[in-house]
Amino acid sequence: MSSYKNTKICYLPDHVIIRDIENVLDTHDLTTDAPDSHIKNRIDRSLDVLLRYTAALSEMRKHSTVDLMQHAHGM
């Protein structure tokens, strides 16, 4: 893992790697017993986590300790 100073990177705990993409995620088969339903559930869960991070971090940006005007370049 690597990052640069002042990038404010927030690593998410979830990731989804989809192999053989041509044969999974068929949009026409929306049944819950489809062969790729496990991957669809993983994607839905990861997107939910991402949305929750977005909501939580937007509150941080509103908070007075995150002063981007006074400390625009970090430390």
HTML snippet that shows the backbone in 3Dmol.js (N, CA, C, O; Angstrom):
<script src="https://3Dmol.org/build/3Dmol-min.js"></script>
<div id="view" style="width:600px;height:400px;position:relative"></div>
<script>
const pdb = `
ATOM      1  N   MET A   1       0.846  -1.150   0.000  1.00  0.00           N
ATOM      2  CA  MET A   1       0.000   0.000   0.000  1.00  0.00           C
ATOM      3  C   MET A   1       0.900   1.224   0.000  1.00  0.00           C
ATOM      4  O   MET A   1       1.929   1.256   0.675  1.00  0.00           O
ATOM      5  N   SER A   2       0.504   2.213  -0.754  1.00  0.00           N
ATOM      6  CA  SER A   2       1.287   3.432  -0.799  1.00  0.00           C
ATOM      7  C   SER A   2       0.367   4.612  -1.021  1.00  0.00           C
ATOM      8  O   SER A   2      -0.691   4.490  -1.639  1.00  0.00           O
ATOM      9  N   SER A   3       0.782   5.742  -0.514  1.00  0.00           N
ATOM     10  CA  SER A   3       0.025   6.964  -0.736  1.00  0.00           C
ATOM     11  C   SER A   3       0.975   8.141  -0.609  1.00  0.00           C
ATOM     12  O   SER A   3       2.115   7.992  -0.169  1.00  0.00           O
ATOM     13  N   TYR A   4       0.502   9.288  -0.992  1.00  0.00           N
ATOM     14  CA  TYR A   4       1.325  10.476  -0.968  1.00  0.00           C
ATOM     15  C   TYR A   4       0.813  11.437   0.091  1.00  0.00           C
ATOM     16  O   TYR A   4      -0.349  11.374   0.491  1.00  0.00           O
ATOM     17  N   LYS A   5       1.692  12.330   0.544  1.00  0.00           N
ATOM     18  CA  LYS A   5       1.351  13.299   1.573  1.00  0.00           C
ATOM     19  C   LYS A   5       0.166  14.158   1.123  1.00  0.00           C
ATOM     20  O   LYS A   5       0.086  14.584  -0.029  1.00  0.00           O
ATOM     21  N   ASN A   6      -0.735  14.395   2.050  1.00  0.00           N
ATOM     22  CA  ASN A   6      -1.860  15.315   1.875  1.00  0.00           C
ATOM     23  C   ASN A   6      -2.895  14.872   0.841  1.00  0.00           C
ATOM     24  O   ASN A   6      -3.658  15.708   0.359  1.00  0.00           O
ATOM     25  N   THR A   7      -2.946  13.618   0.494  1.00  0.00           N
ATOM     26  CA  THR A   7      -3.956  13.177  -0.458  1.00  0.00           C
ATOM     27  C   THR A   7      -5.283  12.861   0.207  1.00  0.00           C
ATOM     28  O   THR A   7      -6.317  12.809  -0.459  1.00  0.00           O
ATOM     29  N   LYS A   8      -5.260  12.651   1.515  1.00  0.00           N
ATOM     30  CA  LYS A   8      -6.464  12.333   2.283  1.00  0.00           C
ATOM     31  C   LYS A   8      -7.177  11.089   1.741  1.00  0.00           C
ATOM     32  O   LYS A   8      -8.402  11.050   1.626  1.00  0.00           O
ATOM     33  N   ILE A   9      -6.375  10.084   1.416  1.00  0.00           N
ATOM     34  CA  ILE A   9      -6.927   8.828   0.909  1.00  0.00           C
ATOM     35  C   ILE A   9      -7.631   8.088   2.036  1.00  0.00           C
ATOM     36  O   ILE A   9      -7.129   8.022   3.157  1.00  0.00           O
ATOM     37  N   CYS A  10      -8.774   7.544   1.736  1.00  0.00           N
ATOM     38  CA  CYS A  10      -9.521   6.729   2.686  1.00  0.00           C
ATOM     39  C   CYS A  10      -9.743   5.373   2.020  1.00  0.00           C
ATOM     40  O   CYS A  10     -10.576   5.246   1.122  1.00  0.00           O
ATOM     41  N   TYR A  11      -9.011   4.383   2.456  1.00  0.00           N
ATOM     42  CA  TYR A  11      -9.143   3.057   1.858  1.00  0.00           C
ATOM     43  C   TYR A  11     -10.427   2.397   2.330  1.00  0.00           C
ATOM     44  O   TYR A  11     -10.709   2.368   3.528  1.00  0.00           O
ATOM     45  N   LEU A  12     -11.197   1.874   1.408  1.00  0.00           N
ATOM     46  CA  LEU A  12     -12.447   1.202   1.731  1.00  0.00           C
ATOM     47  C   LEU A  12     -12.173  -0.257   2.087  1.00  0.00           C
ATOM     48  O   LEU A  12     -11.257  -0.867   1.535  1.00  0.00           O
ATOM     49  N   PRO A  13     -12.952  -0.814   2.995  1.00  0.00           N
ATOM     50  CA  PRO A  13     -12.702  -2.195   3.405  1.00  0.00           C
ATOM     51  C   PRO A  13     -13.169  -3.232   2.380  1.00  0.00           C
ATOM     52  O   PRO A  13     -12.807  -4.404   2.486  1.00  0.00           O
ATOM     53  N   ASP A  14     -13.952  -2.826   1.409  1.00  0.00           N
ATOM     54  CA  ASP A  14     -14.507  -3.772   0.443  1.00  0.00           C
ATOM     55  C   ASP A  14     -13.914  -3.545  -0.941  1.00  0.00           C
ATOM     56  O   ASP A  14     -13.553  -2.428  -1.311  1.00  0.00           O
ATOM     57  N   HIS A  15     -13.827  -4.597  -1.664  1.00  0.00           N
ATOM     58  CA  HIS A  15     -13.482  -4.523  -3.073  1.00  0.00           C
ATOM     59  C   HIS A  15     -14.110  -5.727  -3.769  1.00  0.00           C
ATOM     60  O   HIS A  15     -14.352  -6.762  -3.148  1.00  0.00           O
ATOM     61  N   VAL A  16     -14.364  -5.579  -5.043  1.00  0.00           N
ATOM     62  CA  VAL A  16     -14.969  -6.674  -5.814  1.00  0.00           C
ATOM     63  C   VAL A  16     -14.147  -6.850  -7.081  1.00  0.00           C
ATOM     64  O   VAL A  16     -13.995  -5.921  -7.874  1.00  0.00           O
ATOM     65  N   ILE A  17     -13.628  -8.036  -7.254  1.00  0.00           N
ATOM     66  CA  ILE A  17     -12.905  -8.376  -8.480  1.00  0.00           C
ATOM     67  C   ILE A  17     -13.792  -9.344  -9.249  1.00  0.00           C
ATOM     68  O   ILE A  17     -14.188 -10.387  -8.730  1.00  0.00           O
ATOM     69  N   ILE A  18     -14.095  -8.992 -10.474  1.00  0.00           N
ATOM     70  CA  ILE A  18     -14.976  -9.831 -11.290  1.00  0.00           C
ATOM     71  C   ILE A  18     -14.152 -10.432 -12.418  1.00  0.00           C
ATOM     72  O   ILE A  18     -13.648  -9.720 -13.287  1.00  0.00           O
ATOM     73  N   ARG A  19     -14.027 -11.721 -12.390  1.00  0.00           N
ATOM     74  CA  ARG A  19     -13.290 -12.432 -13.437  1.00  0.00           C
ATOM     75  C   ARG A  19     -14.285 -12.967 -14.473  1.00  0.00           C
ATOM     76  O   ARG A  19     -15.442 -13.242 -14.155  1.00  0.00           O
ATOM     77  N   ASP A  20     -13.824 -13.107 -15.686  1.00  0.00           N
ATOM     78  CA  ASP A  20     -14.656 -13.646 -16.763  1.00  0.00           C
ATOM     79  C   ASP A  20     -15.931 -12.824 -16.917  1.00  0.00           C
ATOM     80  O   ASP A  20     -17.037 -13.365 -16.942  1.00  0.00           O
ATOM     81  N   ILE A  21     -15.758 -11.524 -17.018  1.00  0.00           N
ATOM     82  CA  ILE A  21     -16.872 -10.581 -17.010  1.00  0.00           C
ATOM     83  C   ILE A  21     -17.858 -10.818 -18.151  1.00  0.00           C
ATOM     84  O   ILE A  21     -19.035 -10.480 -18.031  1.00  0.00           O
ATOM     85  N   GLU A  22     -17.390 -11.392 -19.247  1.00  0.00           N
ATOM     86  CA  GLU A  22     -18.278 -11.631 -20.382  1.00  0.00           C
ATOM     87  C   GLU A  22     -19.371 -12.643 -20.056  1.00  0.00           C
ATOM     88  O   GLU A  22     -20.413 -12.669 -20.710  1.00  0.00           O
ATOM     89  N   ASN A  23     -19.132 -13.474 -19.046  1.00  0.00           N
ATOM     90  CA  ASN A  23     -20.084 -14.541 -18.732  1.00  0.00           C
ATOM     91  C   ASN A  23     -20.820 -14.345 -17.412  1.00  0.00           C
ATOM     92  O   ASN A  23     -21.562 -15.226 -16.979  1.00  0.00           O
ATOM     93  N   VAL A  24     -20.622 -13.211 -16.778  1.00  0.00           N
ATOM     94  CA  VAL A  24     -21.340 -12.937 -15.527  1.00  0.00           C
ATOM     95  C   VAL A  24     -22.067 -11.604 -15.643  1.00  0.00           C
ATOM     96  O   VAL A  24     -21.850 -10.838 -16.583  1.00  0.00           O
ATOM     97  N   LEU A  25     -22.927 -11.345 -14.679  1.00  0.00           N
ATOM     98  CA  LEU A  25     -23.693 -10.102 -14.621  1.00  0.00           C
ATOM     99  C   LEU A  25     -24.596  -9.911 -15.833  1.00  0.00           C
ATOM    100  O   LEU A  25     -24.664  -8.827 -16.413  1.00  0.00           O
ATOM    101  N   ASP A  26     -25.274 -10.968 -16.197  1.00  0.00           N
ATOM    102  CA  ASP A  26     -26.241 -10.892 -17.283  1.00  0.00           C
ATOM    103  C   ASP A  26     -27.418 -10.054 -16.806  1.00  0.00           C
ATOM    104  O   ASP A  26     -28.104 -10.435 -15.858  1.00  0.00           O
ATOM    105  N   THR A  27     -27.656  -8.938 -17.439  1.00  0.00           N
ATOM    106  CA  THR A  27     -28.710  -8.025 -16.991  1.00  0.00           C
ATOM    107  C   THR A  27     -30.106  -8.567 -17.277  1.00  0.00           C
ATOM    108  O   THR A  27     -31.084  -8.074 -16.715  1.00  0.00           O
ATOM    109  N   HIS A  28     -30.212  -9.562 -18.134  1.00  0.00           N
ATOM    110  CA  HIS A  28     -31.524 -10.113 -18.459  1.00  0.00           C
ATOM    111  C   HIS A  28     -32.004 -11.128 -17.419  1.00  0.00           C
ATOM    112  O   HIS A  28     -33.202 -11.386 -17.303  1.00  0.00           O
ATOM    113  N   ASP A  29     -31.067 -11.698 -16.668  1.00  0.00           N
ATOM    114  CA  ASP A  29     -31.419 -12.714 -15.672  1.00  0.00           C
ATOM    115  C   ASP A  29     -31.386 -12.071 -14.288  1.00  0.00           C
ATOM    116  O   ASP A  29     -30.326 -11.983 -13.668  1.00  0.00           O
ATOM    117  N   LEU A  30     -32.540 -11.624 -13.804  1.00  0.00           N
ATOM    118  CA  LEU A  30     -32.619 -10.928 -12.527  1.00  0.00           C
ATOM    119  C   LEU A  30     -33.102 -11.824 -11.400  1.00  0.00           C
ATOM    120  O   LEU A  30     -33.455 -11.326 -10.331  1.00  0.00           O
ATOM    121  N   THR A  31     -33.126 -13.127 -11.612  1.00  0.00           N
ATOM    122  CA  THR A  31     -33.593 -14.044 -10.577  1.00  0.00           C
ATOM    123  C   THR A  31     -32.560 -14.155  -9.470  1.00  0.00           C
ATOM    124  O   THR A  31     -31.366 -13.954  -9.693  1.00  0.00           O
ATOM    125  N   THR A  32     -33.037 -14.478  -8.269  1.00  0.00           N
ATOM    126  CA  THR A  32     -32.129 -14.586  -7.133  1.00  0.00           C
ATOM    127  C   THR A  32     -31.323 -15.874  -7.149  1.00  0.00           C
ATOM    128  O   THR A  32     -30.337 -15.990  -6.421  1.00  0.00           O
ATOM    129  N   ASP A  33     -31.720 -16.839  -7.959  1.00  0.00           N
ATOM    130  CA  ASP A  33     -30.960 -18.087  -8.027  1.00  0.00           C
ATOM    131  C   ASP A  33     -30.056 -18.134  -9.261  1.00  0.00           C
ATOM    132  O   ASP A  33     -29.597 -19.206  -9.655  1.00  0.00           O
ATOM    133  N   ALA A  34     -29.805 -16.998  -9.856  1.00  0.00           N
ATOM    134  CA  ALA A  34     -28.904 -16.946 -11.009  1.00  0.00           C
ATOM    135  C   ALA A  34     -27.497 -17.323 -10.556  1.00  0.00           C
ATOM    136  O   ALA A  34     -27.152 -17.114  -9.393  1.00  0.00           O
ATOM    137  N   PRO A  35     -26.678 -17.872 -11.452  1.00  0.00           N
ATOM    138  CA  PRO A  35     -25.324 -18.284 -11.075  1.00  0.00           C
ATOM    139  C   PRO A  35     -24.457 -17.132 -10.564  1.00  0.00           C
ATOM    140  O   PRO A  35     -23.537 -17.347  -9.775  1.00  0.00           O
ATOM    141  N   ASP A  36     -24.747 -15.930 -11.011  1.00  0.00           N
ATOM    142  CA  ASP A  36     -23.926 -14.796 -10.589  1.00  0.00           C
ATOM    143  C   ASP A  36     -24.577 -13.971  -9.480  1.00  0.00           C
ATOM    144  O   ASP A  36     -24.164 -12.837  -9.233  1.00  0.00           O
ATOM    145  N   SER A  37     -25.579 -14.521  -8.815  1.00  0.00           N
ATOM    146  CA  SER A  37     -26.276 -13.771  -7.765  1.00  0.00           C
ATOM    147  C   SER A  37     -25.346 -13.429  -6.602  1.00  0.00           C
ATOM    148  O   SER A  37     -25.515 -12.393  -5.959  1.00  0.00           O
ATOM    149  N   HIS A  38     -24.361 -14.295  -6.328  1.00  0.00           N
ATOM    150  CA  HIS A  38     -23.399 -14.028  -5.257  1.00  0.00           C
ATOM    151  C   HIS A  38     -22.600 -12.756  -5.570  1.00  0.00           C
ATOM    152  O   HIS A  38     -22.393 -11.918  -4.693  1.00  0.00           O
ATOM    153  N   ILE A  39     -22.162 -12.619  -6.804  1.00  0.00           N
ATOM    154  CA  ILE A  39     -21.393 -11.436  -7.193  1.00  0.00           C
ATOM    155  C   ILE A  39     -22.283 -10.194  -7.158  1.00  0.00           C
ATOM    156  O   ILE A  39     -21.846  -9.131  -6.718  1.00  0.00           O
ATOM    157  N   LYS A  40     -23.517 -10.324  -7.616  1.00  0.00           N
ATOM    158  CA  LYS A  40     -24.444  -9.190  -7.566  1.00  0.00           C
ATOM    159  C   LYS A  40     -24.674  -8.744  -6.129  1.00  0.00           C
ATOM    160  O   LYS A  40     -24.741  -7.546  -5.853  1.00  0.00           O
ATOM    161  N   ASN A  41     -24.795  -9.700  -5.211  1.00  0.00           N
ATOM    162  CA  ASN A  41     -24.960  -9.354  -3.802  1.00  0.00           C
ATOM    163  C   ASN A  41     -23.713  -8.664  -3.254  1.00  0.00           C
ATOM    164  O   ASN A  41     -23.822  -7.707  -2.488  1.00  0.00           O
ATOM    165  N   ARG A  42     -22.529  -9.142  -3.641  1.00  0.00           N
ATOM    166  CA  ARG A  42     -21.278  -8.491  -3.212  1.00  0.00           C
ATOM    167  C   ARG A  42     -21.198  -7.061  -3.715  1.00  0.00           C
ATOM    168  O   ARG A  42     -20.792  -6.161  -2.980  1.00  0.00           O
ATOM    169  N   ILE A  43     -21.587  -6.851  -4.972  1.00  0.00           N
ATOM    170  CA  ILE A  43     -21.556  -5.505  -5.553  1.00  0.00           C
ATOM    171  C   ILE A  43     -22.531  -4.591  -4.810  1.00  0.00           C
ATOM    172  O   ILE A  43     -22.191  -3.455  -4.480  1.00  0.00           O
ATOM    173  N   ASP A  44     -23.741  -5.085  -4.547  1.00  0.00           N
ATOM    174  CA  ASP A  44     -24.729  -4.293  -3.817  1.00  0.00           C
ATOM    175  C   ASP A  44     -24.218  -3.928  -2.426  1.00  0.00           C
ATOM    176  O   ASP A  44     -24.381  -2.790  -1.986  1.00  0.00           O
ATOM    177  N   ARG A  45     -23.606  -4.880  -1.737  1.00  0.00           N
ATOM    178  CA  ARG A  45     -23.086  -4.616  -0.396  1.00  0.00           C
ATOM    179  C   ARG A  45     -21.954  -3.601  -0.460  1.00  0.00           C
ATOM    180  O   ARG A  45     -21.906  -2.685   0.362  1.00  0.00           O
ATOM    181  N   SER A  46     -21.047  -3.741  -1.413  1.00  0.00           N
ATOM    182  CA  SER A  46     -19.924  -2.809  -1.539  1.00  0.00           C
ATOM    183  C   SER A  46     -20.400  -1.406  -1.890  1.00  0.00           C
ATOM    184  O   SER A  46     -19.850  -0.424  -1.393  1.00  0.00           O
ATOM    185  N   LEU A  47     -21.413  -1.304  -2.739  1.00  0.00           N
ATOM    186  CA  LEU A  47     -21.972   0.008  -3.069  1.00  0.00           C
ATOM    187  C   LEU A  47     -22.644   0.641  -1.855  1.00  0.00           C
ATOM    188  O   LEU A  47     -22.576   1.855  -1.664  1.00  0.00           O
ATOM    189  N   ASP A  48     -23.291  -0.184  -1.036  1.00  0.00           N
ATOM    190  CA  ASP A  48     -23.911   0.330   0.184  1.00  0.00           C
ATOM    191  C   ASP A  48     -22.838   0.870   1.130  1.00  0.00           C
ATOM    192  O   ASP A  48     -23.018   1.930   1.729  1.00  0.00           O
ATOM    193  N   VAL A  49     -21.730   0.150   1.267  1.00  0.00           N
ATOM    194  CA  VAL A  49     -20.620   0.628   2.109  1.00  0.00           C
ATOM    195  C   VAL A  49     -20.080   1.942   1.560  1.00  0.00           C
ATOM    196  O   VAL A  49     -19.818   2.869   2.326  1.00  0.00           O
ATOM    197  N   LEU A  50     -19.913   2.032   0.258  1.00  0.00           N
ATOM    198  CA  LEU A  50     -19.419   3.256  -0.362  1.00  0.00           C
ATOM    199  C   LEU A  50     -20.363   4.434  -0.097  1.00  0.00           C
ATOM    200  O   LEU A  50     -19.905   5.536   0.207  1.00  0.00           O
ATOM    201  N   LEU A  51     -21.661   4.212  -0.209  1.00  0.00           N
ATOM    202  CA  LEU A  51     -22.630   5.274   0.068  1.00  0.00           C
ATOM    203  C   LEU A  51     -22.579   5.714   1.530  1.00  0.00           C
ATOM    204  O   LEU A  51     -22.722   6.899   1.831  1.00  0.00           O
ATOM    205  N   ARG A  52     -22.377   4.763   2.431  1.00  0.00           N
ATOM    206  CA  ARG A  52     -22.288   5.110   3.847  1.00  0.00           C
ATOM    207  C   ARG A  52     -21.000   5.880   4.146  1.00  0.00           C
ATOM    208  O   ARG A  52     -21.016   6.807   4.955  1.00  0.00           O
ATOM    209  N   TYR A  53     -19.897   5.513   3.512  1.00  0.00           N
ATOM    210  CA  TYR A  53     -18.657   6.288   3.650  1.00  0.00           C
ATOM    211  C   TYR A  53     -18.867   7.701   3.120  1.00  0.00           C
ATOM    212  O   TYR A  53     -18.403   8.666   3.728  1.00  0.00           O
ATOM    213  N   THR A  54     -19.552   7.830   2.007  1.00  0.00           N
ATOM    214  CA  THR A  54     -19.819   9.146   1.424  1.00  0.00           C
ATOM    215  C   THR A  54     -20.595  10.024   2.397  1.00  0.00           C
ATOM    216  O   THR A  54     -20.256  11.192   2.588  1.00  0.00           O
ATOM    217  N   ALA A  55     -21.623   9.472   3.004  1.00  0.00           N
ATOM    218  CA  ALA A  55     -22.429  10.233   3.960  1.00  0.00           C
ATOM    219  C   ALA A  55     -21.594  10.626   5.178  1.00  0.00           C
ATOM    220  O   ALA A  55     -21.662  11.770   5.630  1.00  0.00           O
ATOM    221  N   ALA A  56     -20.813   9.696   5.709  1.00  0.00           N
ATOM    222  CA  ALA A  56     -20.011   9.980   6.904  1.00  0.00           C
ATOM    223  C   ALA A  56     -18.919  11.006   6.609  1.00  0.00           C
ATOM    224  O   ALA A  56     -18.696  11.913   7.409  1.00  0.00           O
ATOM    225  N   LEU A  57     -18.242  10.876   5.481  1.00  0.00           N
ATOM    226  CA  LEU A  57     -17.151  11.795   5.173  1.00  0.00           C
ATOM    227  C   LEU A  57     -17.657  13.167   4.756  1.00  0.00           C
ATOM    228  O   LEU A  57     -16.942  14.156   4.923  1.00  0.00           O
ATOM    229  N   SER A  58     -18.862  13.255   4.222  1.00  0.00           N
ATOM    230  CA  SER A  58     -19.402  14.572   3.901  1.00  0.00           C
ATOM    231  C   SER A  58     -19.672  15.352   5.187  1.00  0.00           C
ATOM    232  O   SER A  58     -19.547  16.577   5.206  1.00  0.00           O
ATOM    233  N   GLU A  59     -20.039  14.658   6.253  1.00  0.00           N
ATOM    234  CA  GLU A  59     -20.196  15.312   7.555  1.00  0.00           C
ATOM    235  C   GLU A  59     -18.852  15.809   8.078  1.00  0.00           C
ATOM    236  O   GLU A  59     -18.784  16.876   8.688  1.00  0.00           O
ATOM    237  N   MET A  60     -17.797  15.058   7.848  1.00  0.00           N
ATOM    238  CA  MET A  60     -16.451  15.494   8.268  1.00  0.00           C
ATOM    239  C   MET A  60     -16.054  16.774   7.551  1.00  0.00           C
ATOM    240  O   MET A  60     -15.468  17.668   8.162  1.00  0.00           O
ATOM    241  N   ARG A  61     -16.358  16.871   6.291  1.00  0.00           N
ATOM    242  CA  ARG A  61     -15.997  18.057   5.517  1.00  0.00           C
ATOM    243  C   ARG A  61     -16.715  19.302   6.041  1.00  0.00           C
ATOM    244  O   ARG A  61     -16.184  20.411   5.966  1.00  0.00           O
ATOM    245  N   LYS A  62     -17.937  19.109   6.578  1.00  0.00           N
ATOM    246  CA  LYS A  62     -18.701  20.229   7.127  1.00  0.00           C
ATOM    247  C   LYS A  62     -18.170  20.678   8.491  1.00  0.00           C
ATOM    248  O   LYS A  62     -18.421  21.806   8.916  1.00  0.00           O
ATOM    249  N   HIS A  63     -17.444  19.803   9.169  1.00  0.00           N
ATOM    250  CA  HIS A  63     -16.998  20.074  10.525  1.00  0.00           C
ATOM    251  C   HIS A  63     -15.915  21.145  10.536  1.00  0.00           C
ATOM    252  O   HIS A  63     -15.148  21.256   9.581  1.00  0.00           O
ATOM    253  N   SER A  64     -15.845  21.925  11.593  1.00  0.00           N
ATOM    254  CA  SER A  64     -14.922  23.066  11.645  1.00  0.00           C
ATOM    255  C   SER A  64     -13.451  22.662  11.718  1.00  0.00           C
ATOM    256  O   SER A  64     -12.586  23.471  11.382  1.00  0.00           O
ATOM    257  N   THR A  65     -13.138  21.431  12.147  1.00  0.00           N
ATOM    258  CA  THR A  65     -11.730  21.043  12.220  1.00  0.00           C
ATOM    259  C   THR A  65     -11.139  20.763  10.846  1.00  0.00           C
ATOM    260  O   THR A  65      -9.918  20.760  10.690  1.00  0.00           O
ATOM    261  N   VAL A  66     -11.969  20.533   9.866  1.00  0.00           N
ATOM    262  CA  VAL A  66     -11.493  20.342   8.500  1.00  0.00           C
ATOM    263  C   VAL A  66     -11.561  21.704   7.813  1.00  0.00           C
ATOM    264  O   VAL A  66     -12.549  22.040   7.160  1.00  0.00           O
ATOM    265  N   ASP A  67     -10.495  22.474   7.975  1.00  0.00           N
ATOM    266  CA  ASP A  67     -10.450  23.837   7.445  1.00  0.00           C
ATOM    267  C   ASP A  67      -9.587  23.844   6.188  1.00  0.00           C
ATOM    268  O   ASP A  67      -8.368  24.002   6.259  1.00  0.00           O
ATOM    269  N   LEU A  68     -10.231  23.671   5.043  1.00  0.00           N
ATOM    270  CA  LEU A  68      -9.487  23.599   3.790  1.00  0.00           C
ATOM    271  C   LEU A  68      -8.972  24.970   3.333  1.00  0.00           C
ATOM    272  O   LEU A  68      -8.071  25.044   2.499  1.00  0.00           O
ATOM    273  N   MET A  69      -9.528  26.030   3.864  1.00  0.00           N
ATOM    274  CA  MET A  69      -9.047  27.370   3.503  1.00  0.00           C
ATOM    275  C   MET A  69      -7.740  27.679   4.230  1.00  0.00           C
ATOM    276  O   MET A  69      -6.789  28.168   3.621  1.00  0.00           O
ATOM    277  N   GLN A  70      -7.693  27.392   5.536  1.00  0.00           N
ATOM    278  CA  GLN A  70      -6.495  27.702   6.312  1.00  0.00           C
ATOM    279  C   GLN A  70      -5.390  26.679   6.077  1.00  0.00           C
ATOM    280  O   GLN A  70      -4.212  27.036   6.054  1.00  0.00           O
ATOM    281  N   HIS A  71      -5.751  25.425   5.904  1.00  0.00           N
ATOM    282  CA  HIS A  71      -4.770  24.345   5.727  1.00  0.00           C
ATOM    283  C   HIS A  71      -5.040  23.636   4.399  1.00  0.00           C
ATOM    284  O   HIS A  71      -5.310  22.435   4.377  1.00  0.00           O
ATOM    285  N   ALA A  72      -4.969  24.360   3.325  1.00  0.00           N
ATOM    286  CA  ALA A  72      -5.312  23.798   2.020  1.00  0.00           C
ATOM    287  C   ALA A  72      -4.345  22.711   1.570  1.00  0.00           C
ATOM    288  O   ALA A  72      -4.716  21.833   0.791  1.00  0.00           O
ATOM    289  N   HIS A  73      -3.120  22.763   2.051  1.00  0.00           N
ATOM    290  CA  HIS A  73      -2.101  21.799   1.612  1.00  0.00           C
ATOM    291  C   HIS A  73      -1.677  20.854   2.720  1.00  0.00           C
ATOM    292  O   HIS A  73      -0.563  20.331   2.702  1.00  0.00           O
ATOM    293  N   GLY A  74      -2.545  20.639   3.666  1.00  0.00           N
ATOM    294  CA  GLY A  74      -2.250  19.691   4.728  1.00  0.00           C
ATOM    295  C   GLY A  74      -1.439  20.279   5.853  1.00  0.00           C
ATOM    296  O   GLY A  74      -1.736  21.375   6.328  1.00  0.00           O
ATOM    297  N   MET A  75      -0.427  19.571   6.282  1.00  0.00           N
ATOM    298  CA  MET A  75       0.350  19.950   7.461  1.00  0.00           C
ATOM    299  C   MET A  75       1.177  21.205   7.235  1.00  0.00           C
ATOM    300  O   MET A  75       1.885  21.649   8.139  1.00  0.00           O
TER     301      MET A  75
END
`;
const viewer = $3Dmol.createViewer("view");
viewer.addModel(pdb, "pdb");
viewer.setStyle({}, {cartoon: {color: "spectrum"}});
viewer.zoomTo();
viewer.render();
</script>
